Each structure stands twice: as C-alpha cells, then as structure tokens.
Amino acid sequence: MTNRRNFIKTTALGAAGFTIGGMGLSPKSYASV
C-alpha cells in the first residue's frame, strides 16, 4: 500500500513538473516533443 501511494505521488509530481516545464518552453519546442 505504501509503495503504491508513493508511486502515485511520484507520478503526480512528475506530471506536474512536465506540465510546468512544457509551459516554460516555446510552443515550437513543445510541439517537437
């Protein structure tokens, strides 16, 4: 149970970081990814 909760937390943080990073990049660079 702890591992699953930790995994979800890590995934959520990763998704949030990716979204913020995508916003920081220019639309052209984001589209290429």
Buried (B, 14 or more C-beta within 10 A) or exposed (E): EEEEEEEEEEEEEEEEEEEEEEEEEEEEEEEEE
